Amino acid sequence: MRRSALLFLVATVLTASCGGRATSSRLSRIQKRGFLVCGVFPGVAGFAQVDRDGHYKGFDIDLCRAVAAAVVGSADRIRYEPVATLDLLKRSSDVDLVSRRLTWSLRREGLGVLFGPVTFYDGQSFLVAGHLRVDGVAGLAGVPICVAERSEHDVSLMAYFRRHGISLDRVAVADGAAAARALAEGRCQAFSADVSELASVRSTMADPRAFRILADRITSEPLAQLVRQQDIDLFNVVRWTVFAMIEAEELGVTSVNVGEMATSENPDVGRLLGTVPGNGAALGLDDAWARRVIADVGNYAEVFERNLGMSTPIGMERGPNALWSSGGLLFAPPLK
């Protein structure tokens, strides 16, 4: 009798605790609230900007919108919060997801967060004046190079030039805006930062075509979105939302043809768009979650080209951010 009573008590406690976790999970909180709260850092052209009407746009913004479409049914059901540091994520329980050009690193994950899949393969390089006849970093020996003083870029720049025995003429500036002014005034002939920032700075120059970004990269910076470590349910949705956008590009599913593709007999397309059921239940969502993502936001290629591609002021080629089948690094695990 005592054993039966004990087992009943344990079962009751486990049921109550599991139920408590389910009702207080991040995913259920977002769905109950009816909108996603996304932490961003506006001010980097192509990645996150706010226009005069208060509308947010950019690559990082579209990734927030994609998660909102998956979780609450519409990419527009979202509120943005400025997140200057990860401390705010710890202090504010309202922020669900952070999407803001952060490098996935060991020490950052040690702050109690989980990074989703890499959404942009970045790295430190150089924006150089077009008249400089240099093809690589070695050609910048003795050339005045602007860098944000005491930044990680500053440390990496000095370490790389010292390690490779290249003469460094370092010009310390406050930030990218100051570097743009220094380049325009001729006080430096190059600026070193992550490629994403270099392209953004170049887009603000009076004549962007007078500057180019070297192919060489002296660091590797995998950028990804992040959530709290305890929010495993949202973490899974973030991961598979990104993978769905990559898979959609590979399968040729776009925001334009998603309705037509829903009738495809290809089982991979069917699983992606929910006509073959099962994927939604695995994430705690309905089966149309990925179809909404693609319809509202687009596949990965659409998001990249709309915000960063060659037809935009940013003017970036896909490079490592192309599909594996096109010489890049992007691929998705099977959505099944």
C-alpha positions as CSV (number, residue, x, y, z in Angstrom):
1,M,0.0,0.0,0.0
2,R,2.8,2.4,0.9
3,R,4.6,1.6,-2.3
4,S,1.4,2.3,-4.3
5,A,0.8,5.6,-2.5
6,L,4.4,6.6,-3.1
7,L,4.2,5.9,-6.8
8,F,1.0,7.8,-7.1
9,L,2.5,10.8,-5.3
10,V,5.6,10.7,-7.6
11,A,3.4,10.5,-10.7
12,T,1.2,13.4,-9.4
13,V,4.3,15.6,-8.9
14,L,5.8,14.7,-12.3
15,T,2.5,15.4,-14.0
16,A,2.1,18.7,-12.3
17,S,5.6,19.8,-13.0
18,C,5.5,18.8,-16.6
19,G,2.2,20.6,-17.0
20,G,3.6,23.7,-15.4
21,R,6.5,23.7,-17.8
22,A,4.3,23.3,-20.8
23,T,2.0,26.1,-19.8
24,S,4.9,28.4,-19.0
25,S,7.1,27.5,-22.0
26,R,8.3,30.3,-24.2
27,L,6.4,29.0,-27.2
28,S,3.1,28.9,-25.4
29,R,3.8,32.4,-23.9
30,I,4.3,33.8,-27.4
31,Q,1.2,32.2,-28.8
32,K,-0.9,33.3,-25.8
33,R,0.5,36.9,-26.2
34,G,-0.2,36.8,-29.9
35,F,3.0,38.3,-31.1
36,L,6.8,37.8,-31.0
37,V,9.1,40.2,-29.2
38,C,12.4,40.3,-31.1
39,G,15.6,42.0,-29.9
40,V,17.4,43.9,-32.6
41,F,20.1,46.6,-33.0
42,P,19.1,49.1,-35.7
43,G,21.6,51.2,-37.5
44,V,23.4,48.8,-39.8
45,A,22.2,49.2,-43.4
46,G,21.0,46.0,-44.9
47,F,20.7,44.2,-41.6
48,A,18.5,46.4,-39.4
49,Q,17.2,49.9,-40.0
50,V,14.2,51.9,-39.0
51,D,12.7,54.3,-41.5
52,R,11.1,57.7,-40.8
53,D,7.7,56.0,-40.4
54,G,9.1,53.6,-37.8
55,H,9.1,50.6,-40.0
56,Y,11.9,48.0,-39.5
57,K,13.6,46.4,-42.4
58,G,16.8,44.4,-43.1
59,F,18.2,40.9,-43.1
60,D,18.0,40.5,-39.3
61,I,14.5,41.9,-39.3
62,D,13.3,39.4,-41.9
63,L,14.6,36.5,-39.7
64,C,12.5,37.8,-36.8
65,R,9.5,38.0,-39.2
66,A,10.0,34.5,-40.3
67,V,9.9,33.1,-36.8
68,A,6.8,35.2,-36.1
69,A,5.1,33.7,-39.2
70,A,5.9,30.2,-38.0
71,V,4.8,30.7,-34.4
72,V,1.9,33.2,-34.4
73,G,0.7,33.0,-38.0
74,S,1.9,36.3,-39.5
75,A,5.2,37.9,-40.0
76,D,3.7,41.2,-39.0
77,R,2.7,40.1,-35.5
78,I,5.9,41.2,-33.9
79,R,7.3,43.9,-31.6
80,Y,10.9,45.0,-31.9
81,E,13.0,45.9,-28.8
82,P,16.5,47.5,-29.1
83,V,19.1,45.1,-27.5
84,A,22.5,46.8,-27.2
85,T,24.0,44.1,-25.0
86,L,23.0,40.5,-24.0
87,D,22.5,41.8,-20.5
88,L,19.1,43.1,-21.6
89,L,18.1,39.6,-22.6
90,K,18.7,38.5,-19.0
91,R,16.9,41.4,-17.5
92,S,13.9,41.5,-19.7
93,S,11.8,38.3,-19.8
94,D,9.6,39.8,-22.6
95,V,12.3,39.5,-25.3
96,D,11.9,36.1,-26.9
97,L,14.6,36.1,-29.6
98,V,17.7,38.3,-30.4
99,S,18.6,38.8,-34.1
100,R,21.4,41.3,-34.4
101,R,24.7,40.4,-36.1
102,L,26.2,38.5,-33.2
103,T,29.0,36.0,-33.7
104,W,28.3,32.5,-32.4
105,S,31.1,31.9,-29.8
106,L,31.8,29.7,-26.8
107,R,31.9,32.5,-24.2
108,R,28.7,34.0,-25.4
109,E,26.9,30.7,-25.1
110,G,28.4,30.6,-21.6
111,L,26.2,33.6,-20.8
112,G,23.1,31.3,-20.8
113,V,22.0,31.5,-24.4
114,L,21.7,29.2,-27.4
115,F,22.6,30.2,-30.9
116,G,20.5,29.0,-33.8
117,P,22.0,27.9,-37.2
118,V,24.5,30.2,-38.9
119,T,22.4,32.6,-41.0
120,F,25.3,34.7,-42.3
121,Y,29.0,33.6,-42.7
122,D,30.9,36.8,-42.0
123,G,34.5,37.7,-41.3
124,Q,36.9,40.6,-40.9
125,S,38.2,42.0,-44.1
126,F,39.1,45.4,-45.7
127,L,37.2,48.1,-47.5
128,V,39.8,49.8,-49.8
129,A,39.9,52.8,-52.1
130,G,39.4,51.7,-55.6
131,H,42.6,53.3,-56.8
132,L,44.7,51.0,-54.6
133,R,46.1,48.2,-56.7
134,V,46.0,45.5,-54.0
135,D,44.6,42.0,-54.3
136,G,45.1,40.8,-50.8
137,V,46.1,41.7,-47.2
138,A,49.8,41.5,-48.0
139,G,49.4,44.5,-50.4
140,L,48.3,46.7,-47.5
141,A,51.7,46.9,-45.9
142,G,52.3,50.5,-45.0
143,V,48.9,51.6,-46.2
144,P,46.9,53.7,-43.6
145,I,44.2,51.5,-42.3
146,C,41.3,52.7,-40.2
147,V,40.0,50.5,-37.4
148,A,37.6,51.1,-34.5
149,E,39.9,51.7,-31.5
150,R,40.0,49.0,-28.8
151,S,37.5,46.9,-30.6
152,E,37.8,43.2,-31.4
153,H,38.6,44.2,-35.0
154,D,41.5,46.3,-33.7
155,V,42.9,43.4,-31.7
156,S,42.5,41.0,-34.7
157,L,44.1,43.5,-37.1
158,M,47.2,44.0,-35.0
159,A,47.6,40.3,-34.3
160,Y,47.2,39.3,-37.9
161,F,49.7,41.8,-39.2
162,R,52.2,41.0,-36.5
163,R,51.8,37.2,-37.1
164,H,52.4,37.6,-40.8
165,G,55.2,40.2,-40.6
166,I,53.2,42.9,-42.4
167,S,54.0,46.5,-41.7
168,L,50.8,48.1,-40.2
169,D,50.0,51.8,-40.4
170,R,47.0,51.8,-38.0
171,V,44.6,54.8,-37.9
172,A,42.4,54.6,-34.8
173,V,38.8,55.9,-35.3
174,A,35.7,55.8,-33.1
175,D,33.4,53.7,-35.3
176,G,32.3,52.9,-38.9
177,A,30.9,56.3,-39.5
178,A,34.2,57.9,-38.5
179,A,36.0,55.5,-40.7
180,A,33.8,56.5,-43.7
181,R,34.7,60.2,-43.1
182,A,38.4,59.3,-42.8
183,L,38.2,57.4,-46.1
184,A,36.4,60.3,-47.8
185,E,39.0,62.7,-46.6
186,G,41.9,60.5,-47.5
187,R,43.2,60.1,-43.9
188,C,43.1,56.3,-44.4
189,Q,43.1,54.2,-47.6
190,A,41.4,51.2,-46.1
191,F,39.0,50.3,-43.2
192,S,39.0,46.9,-41.4
193,A,35.9,45.4,-39.9
194,D,33.5,42.5,-40.6
195,V,32.4,42.3,-44.2
196,S,28.8,43.0,-43.2
197,E,29.8,46.3,-41.7
198,L,32.1,47.2,-44.5
199,A,29.3,46.7,-47.1
200,S,27.0,48.8,-44.9
201,V,29.6,51.6,-44.6
202,R,30.3,51.5,-48.3
203,S,26.6,52.0,-49.1
204,T,26.7,55.4,-47.2
205,M,29.7,56.8,-49.2
206,A,29.1,59.5,-51.7
207,D,30.5,57.2,-54.4
208,P,30.3,53.6,-53.3
209,R,31.7,52.4,-56.6
210,A,35.0,54.0,-55.6
211,F,35.6,51.4,-52.9
212,R,35.8,47.6,-52.9
213,I,36.0,44.9,-50.3
214,L,38.9,42.5,-50.5
215,A,38.2,38.8,-50.8
216,D,40.7,38.0,-48.0
217,R,39.2,37.5,-44.5
218,I,41.4,37.5,-41.5
219,T,38.8,36.0,-39.1
220,S,35.7,33.8,-39.4
221,E,32.5,35.2,-37.8
222,P,29.4,32.9,-38.0
223,L,26.4,35.1,-37.3
224,A,23.3,33.5,-35.8
225,Q,20.1,34.4,-33.8
226,L,19.9,33.4,-30.2
227,V,17.5,32.5,-27.4
228,R,17.7,31.7,-23.7
229,Q,19.1,28.2,-22.9
230,Q,15.9,27.2,-21.1
231,D,13.7,28.1,-24.1
232,I,14.3,24.8,-26.0
233,D,10.9,24.9,-27.7
234,L,11.6,28.3,-29.3
235,F,15.1,27.3,-30.0
236,N,13.9,24.3,-32.1
237,V,11.4,26.6,-34.0
238,V,14.2,29.1,-34.7
239,R,16.5,26.3,-36.0
240,W,13.9,24.7,-38.3
241,T,12.6,28.0,-39.5
242,V,16.1,28.9,-40.9
243,F,16.5,25.4,-42.3
244,A,13.1,25.6,-44.0
245,M,14.1,28.8,-45.7
246,I,17.3,27.2,-46.9
247,E,15.5,24.0,-48.0
248,A,12.9,26.1,-49.8
249,E,15.7,27.8,-51.9
250,E,17.1,24.4,-52.7
251,L,13.7,23.0,-53.8
252,G,12.8,26.2,-55.8
253,V,10.0,27.2,-53.5
254,T,9.5,31.0,-53.4
255,S,7.1,33.5,-52.0
256,V,5.7,33.9,-55.5
257,N,5.1,30.2,-56.4
258,V,4.5,28.7,-52.9
259,G,0.8,28.3,-53.7
260,E,1.5,26.4,-56.9
261,M,4.2,24.3,-55.3
262,A,1.8,23.2,-52.6
263,T,0.3,20.8,-55.3
264,S,3.7,19.3,-56.1
265,E,4.0,15.5,-55.9
266,N,7.6,15.9,-54.6
267,P,7.4,14.5,-51.0
268,D,10.2,16.8,-49.9
269,V,8.1,19.8,-51.0
270,G,5.1,18.3,-49.4
271,R,6.8,17.9,-46.1
272,L,8.1,21.5,-46.3
273,L,4.7,23.0,-47.1
274,G,2.7,20.8,-44.8
275,T,0.7,18.9,-47.4
276,V,2.5,15.8,-46.0
277,P,1.7,16.1,-42.3
278,G,3.9,15.6,-39.3
279,N,6.6,18.3,-39.2
280,G,4.3,20.8,-37.4
281,A,3.6,18.4,-34.6
282,A,7.3,17.8,-34.0
283,L,7.7,21.5,-33.3
284,G,4.4,22.1,-31.4
285,L,3.1,24.0,-34.5
286,D,0.5,23.4,-37.2
287,D,1.6,21.8,-40.4
288,A,1.4,25.1,-42.4
289,W,4.1,26.8,-40.4
290,A,6.8,26.7,-43.0
291,R,4.4,27.6,-45.8
292,R,3.6,30.8,-43.9
293,V,7.3,31.6,-43.5
294,I,7.9,31.3,-47.2
295,A,4.7,33.1,-48.2
296,D,5.2,36.0,-45.8
297,V,9.0,36.4,-45.9
298,G,10.5,34.2,-48.7
299,N,13.2,31.6,-48.9
300,Y,16.8,32.4,-47.9
301,A,17.8,33.6,-51.4
302,E,14.9,36.1,-51.5
303,V,15.8,37.5,-48.0
304,F,19.4,37.8,-48.9
305,E,18.9,39.4,-52.3
306,R,16.2,41.8,-51.0
307,N,18.4,43.2,-48.2
308,L,22.0,42.6,-49.2
309,G,22.2,41.5,-52.8
310,M,23.9,43.0,-55.8
311,S,20.8,45.0,-56.8
312,T,20.7,46.8,-53.4
313,P,23.0,49.6,-52.2
314,I,24.8,47.0,-50.0
315,G,25.9,45.2,-53.2
316,M,27.0,41.9,-51.7
317,E,27.6,38.6,-53.6
318,R,26.4,35.4,-51.9
319,G,29.9,34.0,-51.5
320,P,30.0,31.6,-48.6
321,N,26.3,32.4,-48.0
322,A,25.3,30.5,-51.1
323,L,23.9,27.0,-51.1
324,W,26.4,24.1,-50.9
325,S,25.4,23.2,-54.4
326,S,26.6,26.6,-55.6
327,G,29.9,26.6,-53.8
328,G,28.7,28.1,-50.6
329,L,28.3,26.7,-47.0
330,L,24.5,26.6,-46.6
331,F,22.6,23.4,-46.4
332,A,19.6,22.1,-44.3
333,P,19.2,18.8,-42.5
334,P,16.3,16.8,-43.9
335,L,12.9,18.2,-43.0
336,K,11.3,14.8,-42.2
